[in-house]
Amino acid sequence: MPRISLARATATTTAAPIAETPTDTALPPFPTMELGLAENPLILALPPGANSREQIDAAKVIAAQFTERTGYTVV
């Protein structure tokens, strides 16, 4: 029995590669602040729920426990 192919060949184009110019010196590292400090707190994000007030209260408890156990600031 002959095989039938339902897929059609399509023409595709590829972008030309971008030439990179080598540099003599490395870039300095990007300055980062330490996570979990008051100036750069961890952010606790939860998906929306049907009981927003209960969810907010639960998130506050989770954040307080996390802060108590790790010392990181969580908002």
Sequence and secondary structure as in RCSB ss.txt:
>XXXX:A:sequence
MPRISLARATATTTAAPIAETPTDTALPPFPTMELGLAENPLILALPPGANSREQIDAAKVIAAQFTERTGYTVV
>XXXX:A:secstr
                       SS         TTBTTB B       S HHHHHHHHHHHHHHHHHHH   B 
